[in-house]
């Protein structure tokens, strides 16, 4: 999962990528899905990212945590209660 963080009128873009072994040492990469989040609050963005991480069984999330993205990274390091299911989504 790759995340380019946006806020204040800019969308956060999430790309889900599947990586499989390829010929030789070159892995094959395929974009599975792309999501755009319009929400400005990092708490809501963190909740949606954690849901996607679980849904796609991701191994790694790469987040642009420089500058503005640091706020989202801070929210991702805290456990989140999913308001729809009551389930705890861990950091």
Beta strands, then each sheet from edge to edge (+ up, - down):
strand 1: 2-4
strand 2: 12-20
strand 3: 28-37
strand 4: 62-63
strand 5: 80-81
strand 6: 88-89
sheet 1: 3+ 2- 1+ 4+
sheet 2: 5+ 6-
end
